[in-house]
Amino acid sequence: MKVASIDTIRIEEFPNLLLVEVKTDNGFVGIGETFYGPASAEAHIHEIIAPYLLGKNPLNIELHQKYLIGYTGFVGASAERRGSSAIDIALWDIWGQYTSQPIYNLLGGQVKDKIRVYNTCAGSHYIRELPTQGTSNFGLNSNDKFEDLDAFLNNPVDLAHSLLESGINAMKIWPFDFAAEKSKGHYISAEDMKIALTPFIKIRKELGDKIDIMAELQSMWNKPQAINICR
């Protein structure tokens, strides 16, 4: 079995999303995806990854990943990493189809019968526009259902109740982003701290410890301010 073609797909409705199709000469089609900066990741896939991967056995996933790390060996959120991760997902998809096995079996087998989940409180309009990933692209003021980002800012108690009713007892929110953008992560005022803590305070007052609340700081703060916020 060999990789016969690699295609990328961009969707107008979700401009930050890039889908990848890896097709084999015997008819398997693996699907992968990556998020944000799709143009650069797409260029890397077609200019670097495809010339290497075409004609090779798609099941040699570890070998391909070692090659696709790049000449420095660094990892992170670069275009190279986003592109290679989308390909990696597609190759695992092919291997699962080829062996008629769920991917968790190929990774060593089932560890537990169930796993706890939490809700990342974004929404369908979150980061829809190019190119920014900041607060201006939060997708607020939407009348659609399940816009949890708008809800945790404006109706956090109702959101927490709805999650608990759905069987979800942990949620992740990021109300500190607005303050981080003001100071580039160097300082948070007492006023901004109070505003950002409001969702936590309201939920705890109404529900106590019935739901866990995680704070996503987005790597936007310097170390002293990050420690200050966590305290």
MODELLER restraints for C-alpha pairs under 7 A, 6 or more apart:
rsr = mdl.restraints
at = mdl.atoms
rsr.add(forms.Gaussian(group=physical.xy_distance, feature=features.Distance(at['CA:1:A'], at['CA:24:A']), mean=6.65, stdev=0.5))
rsr.add(forms.Gaussian(group=physical.xy_distance, feature=features.Distance(at['CA:1:A'], at['CA:25:A']), mean=6.31, stdev=0.5))
rsr.add(forms.Gaussian(group=physical.xy_distance, feature=features.Distance(at['CA:1:A'], at['CA:26:A']), mean=6.52, stdev=0.5))
rsr.add(forms.Gaussian(group=physical.xy_distance, feature=features.Distance(at['CA:1:A'], at['CA:57:A']), mean=5.74, stdev=0.5))
rsr.add(forms.Gaussian(group=physical.xy_distance, feature=features.Distance(at['CA:2:A'], at['CA:24:A']), mean=5.49, stdev=0.5))
rsr.add(forms.Gaussian(group=physical.xy_distance, feature=features.Distance(at['CA:2:A'], at['CA:25:A']), mean=5.73, stdev=0.5))
rsr.add(forms.Gaussian(group=physical.xy_distance, feature=features.Distance(at['CA:2:A'], at['CA:55:A']), mean=5.05, stdev=0.5))
rsr.add(forms.Gaussian(group=physical.xy_distance, feature=features.Distance(at['CA:2:A'], at['CA:56:A']), mean=4.99, stdev=0.5))
rsr.add(forms.Gaussian(group=physical.xy_distance, feature=features.Distance(at['CA:2:A'], at['CA:57:A']), mean=4.61, stdev=0.5))
rsr.add(forms.Gaussian(group=physical.xy_distance, feature=features.Distance(at['CA:2:A'], at['CA:58:A']), mean=6.24, stdev=0.5))
rsr.add(forms.Gaussian(group=physical.xy_distance, feature=features.Distance(at['CA:3:A'], at['CA:22:A']), mean=6.97, stdev=0.5))
rsr.add(forms.Gaussian(group=physical.xy_distance, feature=features.Distance(at['CA:3:A'], at['CA:23:A']), mean=5.95, stdev=0.5))
rsr.add(forms.Gaussian(group=physical.xy_distance, feature=features.Distance(at['CA:3:A'], at['CA:24:A']), mean=4.39, stdev=0.5))
rsr.add(forms.Gaussian(group=physical.xy_distance, feature=features.Distance(at['CA:3:A'], at['CA:25:A']), mean=6.29, stdev=0.5))
rsr.add(forms.Gaussian(group=physical.xy_distance, feature=features.Distance(at['CA:3:A'], at['CA:53:A']), mean=6.77, stdev=0.5))
rsr.add(forms.Gaussian(group=physical.xy_distance, feature=features.Distance(at['CA:3:A'], at['CA:54:A']), mean=5.07, stdev=0.5))
rsr.add(forms.Gaussian(group=physical.xy_distance, feature=features.Distance(at['CA:3:A'], at['CA:55:A']), mean=5.02, stdev=0.5))
rsr.add(forms.Gaussian(group=physical.xy_distance, feature=features.Distance(at['CA:3:A'], at['CA:56:A']), mean=5.63, stdev=0.5))
rsr.add(forms.Gaussian(group=physical.xy_distance, feature=features.Distance(at['CA:3:A'], at['CA:57:A']), mean=6.34, stdev=0.5))
rsr.add(forms.Gaussian(group=physical.xy_distance, feature=features.Distance(at['CA:3:A'], at['CA:58:A']), mean=6.03, stdev=0.5))
rsr.add(forms.Gaussian(group=physical.xy_distance, feature=features.Distance(at['CA:4:A'], at['CA:23:A']), mean=5.60, stdev=0.5))
rsr.add(forms.Gaussian(group=physical.xy_distance, feature=features.Distance(at['CA:4:A'], at['CA:24:A']), mean=4.79, stdev=0.5))
rsr.add(forms.Gaussian(group=physical.xy_distance, feature=features.Distance(at['CA:4:A'], at['CA:25:A']), mean=5.21, stdev=0.5))
rsr.add(forms.Gaussian(group=physical.xy_distance, feature=features.Distance(at['CA:4:A'], at['CA:54:A']), mean=5.97, stdev=0.5))
rsr.add(forms.Gaussian(group=physical.xy_distance, feature=features.Distance(at['CA:4:A'], at['CA:55:A']), mean=6.18, stdev=0.5))
rsr.add(forms.Gaussian(group=physical.xy_distance, feature=features.Distance(at['CA:5:A'], at['CA:22:A']), mean=5.98, stdev=0.5))
rsr.add(forms.Gaussian(group=physical.xy_distance, feature=features.Distance(at['CA:5:A'], at['CA:23:A']), mean=5.24, stdev=0.5))
rsr.add(forms.Gaussian(group=physical.xy_distance, feature=features.Distance(at['CA:5:A'], at['CA:24:A']), mean=6.89, stdev=0.5))
rsr.add(forms.Gaussian(group=physical.xy_distance, feature=features.Distance(at['CA:5:A'], at['CA:54:A']), mean=6.55, stdev=0.5))
rsr.add(forms.Gaussian(group=physical.xy_distance, feature=features.Distance(at['CA:6:A'], at['CA:21:A']), mean=5.71, stdev=0.5))
rsr.add(forms.Gaussian(group=physical.xy_distance, feature=features.Distance(at['CA:6:A'], at['CA:22:A']), mean=4.66, stdev=0.5))
rsr.add(forms.Gaussian(group=physical.xy_distance, feature=features.Distance(at['CA:6:A'], at['CA:23:A']), mean=6.39, stdev=0.5))
rsr.add(forms.Gaussian(group=physical.xy_distance, feature=features.Distance(at['CA:6:A'], at['CA:50:A']), mean=6.51, stdev=0.5))
rsr.add(forms.Gaussian(group=physical.xy_distance, feature=features.Distance(at['CA:7:A'], at['CA:20:A']), mean=5.76, stdev=0.5))
rsr.add(forms.Gaussian(group=physical.xy_distance, feature=features.Distance(at['CA:7:A'], at['CA:21:A']), mean=5.09, stdev=0.5))
rsr.add(forms.Gaussian(group=physical.xy_distance, feature=features.Distance(at['CA:7:A'], at['CA:22:A']), mean=6.60, stdev=0.5))
rsr.add(forms.Gaussian(group=physical.xy_distance, feature=features.Distance(at['CA:8:A'], at['CA:18:A']), mean=6.91, stdev=0.5))
rsr.add(forms.Gaussian(group=physical.xy_distance, feature=features.Distance(at['CA:8:A'], at['CA:19:A']), mean=5.66, stdev=0.5))
rsr.add(forms.Gaussian(group=physical.xy_distance, feature=features.Distance(at['CA:8:A'], at['CA:20:A']), mean=4.51, stdev=0.5))
rsr.add(forms.Gaussian(group=physical.xy_distance, feature=features.Distance(at['CA:8:A'], at['CA:21:A']), mean=6.27, stdev=0.5))
rsr.add(forms.Gaussian(group=physical.xy_distance, feature=features.Distance(at['CA:8:A'], at['CA:42:A']), mean=6.86, stdev=0.5))
rsr.add(forms.Gaussian(group=physical.xy_distance, feature=features.Distance(at['CA:9:A'], at['CA:18:A']), mean=6.04, stdev=0.5))
rsr.add(forms.Gaussian(group=physical.xy_distance, feature=features.Distance(at['CA:9:A'], at['CA:19:A']), mean=4.99, stdev=0.5))
rsr.add(forms.Gaussian(group=physical.xy_distance, feature=features.Distance(at['CA:9:A'], at['CA:20:A']), mean=6.20, stdev=0.5))
rsr.add(forms.Gaussian(group=physical.xy_distance, feature=features.Distance(at['CA:10:A'], at['CA:17:A']), mean=6.77, stdev=0.5))
rsr.add(forms.Gaussian(group=physical.xy_distance, feature=features.Distance(at['CA:10:A'], at['CA:18:A']), mean=5.45, stdev=0.5))
rsr.add(forms.Gaussian(group=physical.xy_distance, feature=features.Distance(at['CA:10:A'], at['CA:19:A']), mean=6.58, stdev=0.5))
rsr.add(forms.Gaussian(group=physical.xy_distance, feature=features.Distance(at['CA:14:A'], at['CA:128:A']), mean=5.80, stdev=0.5))
rsr.add(forms.Gaussian(group=physical.xy_distance, feature=features.Distance(at['CA:15:A'], at['CA:128:A']), mean=6.48, stdev=0.5))
rsr.add(forms.Gaussian(group=physical.xy_distance, feature=features.Distance(at['CA:15:A'], at['CA:129:A']), mean=6.58, stdev=0.5))
rsr.add(forms.Gaussian(group=physical.xy_distance, feature=features.Distance(at['CA:15:A'], at['CA:130:A']), mean=6.68, stdev=0.5))
rsr.add(forms.Gaussian(group=physical.xy_distance, feature=features.Distance(at['CA:16:A'], at['CA:35:A']), mean=5.79, stdev=0.5))
rsr.add(forms.Gaussian(group=physical.xy_distance, feature=features.Distance(at['CA:16:A'], at['CA:36:A']), mean=4.58, stdev=0.5))
rsr.add(forms.Gaussian(group=physical.xy_distance, feature=features.Distance(at['CA:16:A'], at['CA:37:A']), mean=6.21, stdev=0.5))
rsr.add(forms.Gaussian(group=physical.xy_distance, feature=features.Distance(at['CA:16:A'], at['CA:38:A']), mean=5.88, stdev=0.5))
rsr.add(forms.Gaussian(group=physical.xy_distance, feature=features.Distance(at['CA:16:A'], at['CA:128:A']), mean=6.74, stdev=0.5))
rsr.add(forms.Gaussian(group=physical.xy_distance, feature=features.Distance(at['CA:16:A'], at['CA:130:A']), mean=6.69, stdev=0.5))
rsr.add(forms.Gaussian(group=physical.xy_distance, feature=features.Distance(at['CA:17:A'], at['CA:34:A']), mean=6.12, stdev=0.5))
rsr.add(forms.Gaussian(group=physical.xy_distance, feature=features.Distance(at['CA:17:A'], at['CA:35:A']), mean=4.73, stdev=0.5))
rsr.add(forms.Gaussian(group=physical.xy_distance, feature=features.Distance(at['CA:17:A'], at['CA:36:A']), mean=6.08, stdev=0.5))
rsr.add(forms.Gaussian(group=physical.xy_distance, feature=features.Distance(at['CA:17:A'], at['CA:38:A']), mean=6.27, stdev=0.5))
rsr.add(forms.Gaussian(group=physical.xy_distance, feature=features.Distance(at['CA:18:A'], at['CA:33:A']), mean=5.58, stdev=0.5))
rsr.add(forms.Gaussian(group=physical.xy_distance, feature=features.Distance(at['CA:18:A'], at['CA:34:A']), mean=5.38, stdev=0.5))
rsr.add(forms.Gaussian(group=physical.xy_distance, feature=features.Distance(at['CA:18:A'], at['CA:35:A']), mean=6.26, stdev=0.5))
rsr.add(forms.Gaussian(group=physical.xy_distance, feature=features.Distance(at['CA:18:A'], at['CA:38:A']), mean=5.47, stdev=0.5))
rsr.add(forms.Gaussian(group=physical.xy_distance, feature=features.Distance(at['CA:19:A'], at['CA:32:A']), mean=5.79, stdev=0.5))
rsr.add(forms.Gaussian(group=physical.xy_distance, feature=features.Distance(at['CA:19:A'], at['CA:33:A']), mean=4.39, stdev=0.5))
rsr.add(forms.Gaussian(group=physical.xy_distance, feature=features.Distance(at['CA:19:A'], at['CA:34:A']), mean=6.68, stdev=0.5))
rsr.add(forms.Gaussian(group=physical.xy_distance, feature=features.Distance(at['CA:20:A'], at['CA:31:A']), mean=5.68, stdev=0.5))
rsr.add(forms.Gaussian(group=physical.xy_distance, feature=features.Distance(at['CA:20:A'], at['CA:32:A']), mean=4.92, stdev=0.5))
rsr.add(forms.Gaussian(group=physical.xy_distance, feature=features.Distance(at['CA:20:A'], at['CA:33:A']), mean=5.83, stdev=0.5))
rsr.add(forms.Gaussian(group=physical.xy_distance, feature=features.Distance(at['CA:20:A'], at['CA:86:A']), mean=6.55, stdev=0.5))
rsr.add(forms.Gaussian(group=physical.xy_distance, feature=features.Distance(at['CA:20:A'], at['CA:87:A']), mean=6.92, stdev=0.5))
rsr.add(forms.Gaussian(group=physical.xy_distance, feature=features.Distance(at['CA:21:A'], at['CA:29:A']), mean=6.43, stdev=0.5))
rsr.add(forms.Gaussian(group=physical.xy_distance, feature=features.Distance(at['CA:21:A'], at['CA:30:A']), mean=5.66, stdev=0.5))
rsr.add(forms.Gaussian(group=physical.xy_distance, feature=features.Distance(at['CA:21:A'], at['CA:31:A']), mean=4.89, stdev=0.5))
rsr.add(forms.Gaussian(group=physical.xy_distance, feature=features.Distance(at['CA:21:A'], at['CA:32:A']), mean=6.56, stdev=0.5))
rsr.add(forms.Gaussian(group=physical.xy_distance, feature=features.Distance(at['CA:21:A'], at['CA:90:A']), mean=6.87, stdev=0.5))
rsr.add(forms.Gaussian(group=physical.xy_distance, feature=features.Distance(at['CA:22:A'], at['CA:29:A']), mean=5.62, stdev=0.5))
rsr.add(forms.Gaussian(group=physical.xy_distance, feature=features.Distance(at['CA:22:A'], at['CA:30:A']), mean=5.04, stdev=0.5))
rsr.add(forms.Gaussian(group=physical.xy_distance, feature=features.Distance(at['CA:22:A'], at['CA:31:A']), mean=6.56, stdev=0.5))
rsr.add(forms.Gaussian(group=physical.xy_distance, feature=features.Distance(at['CA:22:A'], at['CA:90:A']), mean=6.24, stdev=0.5))
rsr.add(forms.Gaussian(group=physical.xy_distance, feature=features.Distance(at['CA:23:A'], at['CA:29:A']), mean=4.48, stdev=0.5))
rsr.add(forms.Gaussian(group=physical.xy_distance, feature=features.Distance(at['CA:23:A'], at['CA:30:A']), mean=6.39, stdev=0.5))
rsr.add(forms.Gaussian(group=physical.xy_distance, feature=features.Distance(at['CA:28:A'], at['CA:94:A']), mean=6.22, stdev=0.5))
rsr.add(forms.Gaussian(group=physical.xy_distance, feature=features.Distance(at['CA:29:A'], at['CA:94:A']), mean=6.37, stdev=0.5))
rsr.add(forms.Gaussian(group=physical.xy_distance, feature=features.Distance(at['CA:30:A'], at['CA:90:A']), mean=4.26, stdev=0.5))
rsr.add(forms.Gaussian(group=physical.xy_distance, feature=features.Distance(at['CA:30:A'], at['CA:91:A']), mean=6.02, stdev=0.5))
rsr.add(forms.Gaussian(group=physical.xy_distance, feature=features.Distance(at['CA:30:A'], at['CA:93:A']), mean=4.97, stdev=0.5))
rsr.add(forms.Gaussian(group=physical.xy_distance, feature=features.Distance(at['CA:30:A'], at['CA:94:A']), mean=4.85, stdev=0.5))
rsr.add(forms.Gaussian(group=physical.xy_distance, feature=features.Distance(at['CA:31:A'], at['CA:89:A']), mean=6.91, stdev=0.5))
rsr.add(forms.Gaussian(group=physical.xy_distance, feature=features.Distance(at['CA:31:A'], at['CA:90:A']), mean=4.44, stdev=0.5))
rsr.add(forms.Gaussian(group=physical.xy_distance, feature=features.Distance(at['CA:31:A'], at['CA:93:A']), mean=6.51, stdev=0.5))
rsr.add(forms.Gaussian(group=physical.xy_distance, feature=features.Distance(at['CA:32:A'], at['CA:86:A']), mean=4.59, stdev=0.5))
rsr.add(forms.Gaussian(group=physical.xy_distance, feature=features.Distance(at['CA:32:A'], at['CA:87:A']), mean=5.91, stdev=0.5))
rsr.add(forms.Gaussian(group=physical.xy_distance, feature=features.Distance(at['CA:32:A'], at['CA:89:A']), mean=4.82, stdev=0.5))
rsr.add(forms.Gaussian(group=physical.xy_distance, feature=features.Distance(at['CA:32:A'], at['CA:90:A']), mean=4.32, stdev=0.5))
rsr.add(forms.Gaussian(group=physical.xy_distance, feature=features.Distance(at['CA:33:A'], at['CA:86:A']), mean=4.67, stdev=0.5))
rsr.add(forms.Gaussian(group=physical.xy_distance, feature=features.Distance(at['CA:34:A'], at['CA:82:A']), mean=5.89, stdev=0.5))
rsr.add(forms.Gaussian(group=physical.xy_distance, feature=features.Distance(at['CA:34:A'], at['CA:86:A']), mean=5.37, stdev=0.5))
rsr.add(forms.Gaussian(group=physical.xy_distance, feature=features.Distance(at['CA:40:A'], at['CA:79:A']), mean=5.65, stdev=0.5))
rsr.add(forms.Gaussian(group=physical.xy_distance, feature=features.Distance(at['CA:41:A'], at['CA:79:A']), mean=4.60, stdev=0.5))
rsr.add(forms.Gaussian(group=physical.xy_distance, feature=features.Distance(at['CA:41:A'], at['CA:80:A']), mean=6.42, stdev=0.5))
rsr.add(forms.Gaussian(group=physical.xy_distance, feature=features.Distance(at['CA:41:A'], at['CA:82:A']), mean=6.02, stdev=0.5))
rsr.add(forms.Gaussian(group=physical.xy_distance, feature=features.Distance(at['CA:41:A'], at['CA:83:A']), mean=4.71, stdev=0.5))
rsr.add(forms.Gaussian(group=physical.xy_distance, feature=features.Distance(at['CA:42:A'], at['CA:83:A']), mean=6.66, stdev=0.5))
rsr.add(forms.Gaussian(group=physical.xy_distance, feature=features.Distance(at['CA:44:A'], at['CA:79:A']), mean=6.92, stdev=0.5))
rsr.add(forms.Gaussian(group=physical.xy_distance, feature=features.Distance(at['CA:44:A'], at['CA:80:A']), mean=6.24, stdev=0.5))
rsr.add(forms.Gaussian(group=physical.xy_distance, feature=features.Distance(at['CA:44:A'], at['CA:83:A']), mean=6.35, stdev=0.5))
rsr.add(forms.Gaussian(group=physical.xy_distance, feature=features.Distance(at['CA:45:A'], at['CA:83:A']), mean=5.65, stdev=0.5))
rsr.add(forms.Gaussian(group=physical.xy_distance, feature=features.Distance(at['CA:58:A'], at['CA:91:A']), mean=5.90, stdev=0.5))
rsr.add(forms.Gaussian(group=physical.xy_distance, feature=features.Distance(at['CA:59:A'], at['CA:91:A']), mean=6.79, stdev=0.5))
rsr.add(forms.Gaussian(group=physical.xy_distance, feature=features.Distance(at['CA:59:A'], at['CA:95:A']), mean=6.01, stdev=0.5))
rsr.add(forms.Gaussian(group=physical.xy_distance, feature=features.Distance(at['CA:61:A'], at['CA:91:A']), mean=6.66, stdev=0.5))
rsr.add(forms.Gaussian(group=physical.xy_distance, feature=features.Distance(at['CA:68:A'], at['CA:84:A']), mean=6.44, stdev=0.5))
rsr.add(forms.Gaussian(group=physical.xy_distance, feature=features.Distance(at['CA:75:A'], at['CA:81:A']), mean=6.57, stdev=0.5))
rsr.add(forms.Gaussian(group=physical.xy_distance, feature=features.Distance(at['CA:96:A'], at['CA:102:A']), mean=5.78, stdev=0.5))
rsr.add(forms.Gaussian(group=physical.xy_distance, feature=features.Distance(at['CA:96:A'], at['CA:103:A']), mean=5.62, stdev=0.5))
rsr.add(forms.Gaussian(group=physical.xy_distance, feature=features.Distance(at['CA:104:A'], at['CA:110:A']), mean=6.26, stdev=0.5))
rsr.add(forms.Gaussian(group=physical.xy_distance, feature=features.Distance(at['CA:117:A'], at['CA:168:A']), mean=6.82, stdev=0.5))
rsr.add(forms.Gaussian(group=physical.xy_distance, feature=features.Distance(at['CA:118:A'], at['CA:168:A']), mean=6.22, stdev=0.5))
rsr.add(forms.Gaussian(group=physical.xy_distance, feature=features.Distance(at['CA:118:A'], at['CA:169:A']), mean=6.81, stdev=0.5))
rsr.add(forms.Gaussian(group=physical.xy_distance, feature=features.Distance(at['CA:118:A'], at['CA:170:A']), mean=4.69, stdev=0.5))
rsr.add(forms.Gaussian(group=physical.xy_distance, feature=features.Distance(at['CA:118:A'], at['CA:171:A']), mean=5.29, stdev=0.5))
rsr.add(forms.Gaussian(group=physical.xy_distance, feature=features.Distance(at['CA:119:A'], at['CA:170:A']), mean=6.38, stdev=0.5))
rsr.add(forms.Gaussian(group=physical.xy_distance, feature=features.Distance(at['CA:119:A'], at['CA:171:A']), mean=4.67, stdev=0.5))
rsr.add(forms.Gaussian(group=physical.xy_distance, feature=features.Distance(at['CA:119:A'], at['CA:172:A']), mean=6.16, stdev=0.5))
rsr.add(forms.Gaussian(group=physical.xy_distance, feature=features.Distance(at['CA:120:A'], at['CA:171:A']), mean=6.03, stdev=0.5))
rsr.add(forms.Gaussian(group=physical.xy_distance, feature=features.Distance(at['CA:120:A'], at['CA:172:A']), mean=4.94, stdev=0.5))
rsr.add(forms.Gaussian(group=physical.xy_distance, feature=features.Distance(at['CA:120:A'], at['CA:173:A']), mean=6.78, stdev=0.5))
rsr.add(forms.Gaussian(group=physical.xy_distance, feature=features.Distance(at['CA:121:A'], at['CA:148:A']), mean=4.79, stdev=0.5))
rsr.add(forms.Gaussian(group=physical.xy_distance, feature=features.Distance(at['CA:121:A'], at['CA:149:A']), mean=5.23, stdev=0.5))
rsr.add(forms.Gaussian(group=physical.xy_distance, feature=features.Distance(at['CA:121:A'], at['CA:171:A']), mean=6.71, stdev=0.5))
rsr.add(forms.Gaussian(group=physical.xy_distance, feature=features.Distance(at['CA:121:A'], at['CA:172:A']), mean=5.89, stdev=0.5))
rsr.add(forms.Gaussian(group=physical.xy_distance, feature=features.Distance(at['CA:121:A'], at['CA:173:A']), mean=5.74, stdev=0.5))
rsr.add(forms.Gaussian(group=physical.xy_distance, feature=features.Distance(at['CA:122:A'], at['CA:147:A']), mean=6.52, stdev=0.5))
rsr.add(forms.Gaussian(group=physical.xy_distance, feature=features.Distance(at['CA:122:A'], at['CA:148:A']), mean=5.18, stdev=0.5))
rsr.add(forms.Gaussian(group=physical.xy_distance, feature=features.Distance(at['CA:122:A'], at['CA:149:A']), mean=4.54, stdev=0.5))
rsr.add(forms.Gaussian(group=physical.xy_distance, feature=features.Distance(at['CA:123:A'], at['CA:146:A']), mean=6.14, stdev=0.5))
rsr.add(forms.Gaussian(group=physical.xy_distance, feature=features.Distance(at['CA:123:A'], at['CA:147:A']), mean=4.26, stdev=0.5))
rsr.add(forms.Gaussian(group=physical.xy_distance, feature=features.Distance(at['CA:123:A'], at['CA:148:A']), mean=5.41, stdev=0.5))
rsr.add(forms.Gaussian(group=physical.xy_distance, feature=features.Distance(at['CA:123:A'], at['CA:149:A']), mean=6.00, stdev=0.5))
rsr.add(forms.Gaussian(group=physical.xy_distance, feature=features.Distance(at['CA:124:A'], at['CA:147:A']), mean=6.54, stdev=0.5))
rsr.add(forms.Gaussian(group=physical.xy_distance, feature=features.Distance(at['CA:125:A'], at['CA:139:A']), mean=4.63, stdev=0.5))
rsr.add(forms.Gaussian(group=physical.xy_distance, feature=features.Distance(at['CA:126:A'], at['CA:137:A']), mean=6.53, stdev=0.5))
rsr.add(forms.Gaussian(group=physical.xy_distance, feature=features.Distance(at['CA:126:A'], at['CA:138:A']), mean=4.85, stdev=0.5))
rsr.add(forms.Gaussian(group=physical.xy_distance, feature=features.Distance(at['CA:126:A'], at['CA:139:A']), mean=4.87, stdev=0.5))
rsr.add(forms.Gaussian(group=physical.xy_distance, feature=features.Distance(at['CA:127:A'], at['CA:133:A']), mean=6.01, stdev=0.5))
rsr.add(forms.Gaussian(group=physical.xy_distance, feature=features.Distance(at['CA:127:A'], at['CA:137:A']), mean=5.03, stdev=0.5))
rsr.add(forms.Gaussian(group=physical.xy_distance, feature=features.Distance(at['CA:127:A'], at['CA:138:A']), mean=5.76, stdev=0.5))
rsr.add(forms.Gaussian(group=physical.xy_distance, feature=features.Distance(at['CA:127:A'], at['CA:139:A']), mean=6.73, stdev=0.5))
rsr.add(forms.Gaussian(group=physical.xy_distance, feature=features.Distance(at['CA:128:A'], at['CA:137:A']), mean=6.84, stdev=0.5))
rsr.add(forms.Gaussian(group=physical.xy_distance, feature=features.Distance(at['CA:129:A'], at['CA:137:A']), mean=6.42, stdev=0.5))
rsr.add(forms.Gaussian(group=physical.xy_distance, feature=features.Distance(at['CA:135:A'], at['CA:177:A']), mean=6.84, stdev=0.5))
rsr.add(forms.Gaussian(group=physical.xy_distance, feature=features.Distance(at['CA:135:A'], at['CA:178:A']), mean=6.52, stdev=0.5))
rsr.add(forms.Gaussian(group=physical.xy_distance, feature=features.Distance(at['CA:140:A'], at['CA:150:A']), mean=5.54, stdev=0.5))
rsr.add(forms.Gaussian(group=physical.xy_distance, feature=features.Distance(at['CA:141:A'], at['CA:150:A']), mean=6.96, stdev=0.5))
rsr.add(forms.Gaussian(group=physical.xy_distance, feature=features.Distance(at['CA:151:A'], at['CA:159:A']), mean=6.06, stdev=0.5))
rsr.add(forms.Gaussian(group=physical.xy_distance, feature=features.Distance(at['CA:152:A'], at['CA:159:A']), mean=6.49, stdev=0.5))
rsr.add(forms.Gaussian(group=physical.xy_distance, feature=features.Distance(at['CA:152:A'], at['CA:199:A']), mean=6.45, stdev=0.5))
rsr.add(forms.Gaussian(group=physical.xy_distance, feature=features.Distance(at['CA:153:A'], at['CA:175:A']), mean=6.95, stdev=0.5))
rsr.add(forms.Gaussian(group=physical.xy_distance, feature=features.Distance(at['CA:153:A'], at['CA:199:A']), mean=6.61, stdev=0.5))
rsr.add(forms.Gaussian(group=physical.xy_distance, feature=features.Distance(at['CA:156:A'], at['CA:199:A']), mean=5.54, stdev=0.5))
rsr.add(forms.Gaussian(group=physical.xy_distance, feature=features.Distance(at['CA:156:A'], at['CA:203:A']), mean=6.46, stdev=0.5))
rsr.add(forms.Gaussian(group=physical.xy_distance, feature=features.Distance(at['CA:157:A'], at['CA:202:A']), mean=6.45, stdev=0.5))
rsr.add(forms.Gaussian(group=physical.xy_distance, feature=features.Distance(at['CA:157:A'], at['CA:203:A']), mean=5.14, stdev=0.5))
rsr.add(forms.Gaussian(group=physical.xy_distance, feature=features.Distance(at['CA:163:A'], at['CA:169:A']), mean=6.76, stdev=0.5))
rsr.add(forms.Gaussian(group=physical.xy_distance, feature=features.Distance(at['CA:169:A'], at['CA:210:A']), mean=6.97, stdev=0.5))
rsr.add(forms.Gaussian(group=physical.xy_distance, feature=features.Distance(at['CA:169:A'], at['CA:211:A']), mean=4.64, stdev=0.5))
rsr.add(forms.Gaussian(group=physical.xy_distance, feature=features.Distance(at['CA:169:A'], at['CA:212:A']), mean=6.24, stdev=0.5))
rsr.add(forms.Gaussian(group=physical.xy_distance, feature=features.Distance(at['CA:170:A'], at['CA:211:A']), mean=5.24, stdev=0.5))
rsr.add(forms.Gaussian(group=physical.xy_distance, feature=features.Distance(at['CA:170:A'], at['CA:212:A']), mean=4.39, stdev=0.5))
rsr.add(forms.Gaussian(group=physical.xy_distance, feature=features.Distance(at['CA:170:A'], at['CA:213:A']), mean=5.84, stdev=0.5))
rsr.add(forms.Gaussian(group=physical.xy_distance, feature=features.Distance(at['CA:171:A'], at['CA:212:A']), mean=6.24, stdev=0.5))
rsr.add(forms.Gaussian(group=physical.xy_distance, feature=features.Distance(at['CA:171:A'], at['CA:213:A']), mean=5.07, stdev=0.5))
rsr.add(forms.Gaussian(group=physical.xy_distance, feature=features.Distance(at['CA:171:A'], at['CA:214:A']), mean=6.06, stdev=0.5))
rsr.add(forms.Gaussian(group=physical.xy_distance, feature=features.Distance(at['CA:172:A'], at['CA:213:A']), mean=5.78, stdev=0.5))
rsr.add(forms.Gaussian(group=physical.xy_distance, feature=features.Distance(at['CA:172:A'], at['CA:214:A']), mean=4.43, stdev=0.5))
rsr.add(forms.Gaussian(group=physical.xy_distance, feature=features.Distance(at['CA:172:A'], at['CA:215:A']), mean=5.80, stdev=0.5))
rsr.add(forms.Gaussian(group=physical.xy_distance, feature=features.Distance(at['CA:172:A'], at['CA:216:A']), mean=6.50, stdev=0.5))
rsr.add(forms.Gaussian(group=physical.xy_distance, feature=features.Distance(at['CA:173:A'], at['CA:214:A']), mean=6.28, stdev=0.5))
rsr.add(forms.Gaussian(group=physical.xy_distance, feature=features.Distance(at['CA:173:A'], at['CA:215:A']), mean=5.38, stdev=0.5))
rsr.add(forms.Gaussian(group=physical.xy_distance, feature=features.Distance(at['CA:173:A'], at['CA:216:A']), mean=5.86, stdev=0.5))
rsr.add(forms.Gaussian(group=physical.xy_distance, feature=features.Distance(at['CA:174:A'], at['CA:215:A']), mean=5.70, stdev=0.5))
rsr.add(forms.Gaussian(group=physical.xy_distance, feature=features.Distance(at['CA:174:A'], at['CA:216:A']), mean=4.88, stdev=0.5))
rsr.add(forms.Gaussian(group=physical.xy_distance, feature=features.Distance(at['CA:174:A'], at['CA:217:A']), mean=6.28, stdev=0.5))
rsr.add(forms.Gaussian(group=physical.xy_distance, feature=features.Distance(at['CA:175:A'], at['CA:196:A']), mean=4.99, stdev=0.5))
rsr.add(forms.Gaussian(group=physical.xy_distance, feature=features.Distance(at['CA:176:A'], at['CA:196:A']), mean=5.35, stdev=0.5))
rsr.add(forms.Gaussian(group=physical.xy_distance, feature=features.Distance(at['CA:176:A'], at['CA:217:A']), mean=6.77, stdev=0.5))
rsr.add(forms.Gaussian(group=physical.xy_distance, feature=features.Distance(at['CA:179:A'], at['CA:188:A']), mean=6.18, stdev=0.5))
rsr.add(forms.Gaussian(group=physical.xy_distance, feature=features.Distance(at['CA:179:A'], at['CA:192:A']), mean=6.08, stdev=0.5))
rsr.add(forms.Gaussian(group=physical.xy_distance, feature=features.Distance(at['CA:180:A'], at['CA:220:A']), mean=6.27, stdev=0.5))
rsr.add(forms.Gaussian(group=physical.xy_distance, feature=features.Distance(at['CA:180:A'], at['CA:221:A']), mean=6.58, stdev=0.5))
rsr.add(forms.Gaussian(group=physical.xy_distance, feature=features.Distance(at['CA:185:A'], at['CA:220:A']), mean=5.48, stdev=0.5))
rsr.add(forms.Gaussian(group=physical.xy_distance, feature=features.Distance(at['CA:185:A'], at['CA:221:A']), mean=4.04, stdev=0.5))
rsr.add(forms.Gaussian(group=physical.xy_distance, feature=features.Distance(at['CA:185:A'], at['CA:222:A']), mean=5.76, stdev=0.5))
rsr.add(forms.Gaussian(group=physical.xy_distance, feature=features.Distance(at['CA:186:A'], at['CA:221:A']), mean=6.40, stdev=0.5))
rsr.add(forms.Gaussian(group=physical.xy_distance, feature=features.Distance(at['CA:186:A'], at['CA:222:A']), mean=5.90, stdev=0.5))
rsr.add(forms.Gaussian(group=physical.xy_distance, feature=features.Distance(at['CA:186:A'], at['CA:225:A']), mean=6.68, stdev=0.5))
rsr.add(forms.Gaussian(group=physical.xy_distance, feature=features.Distance(at['CA:187:A'], at['CA:225:A']), mean=6.28, stdev=0.5))
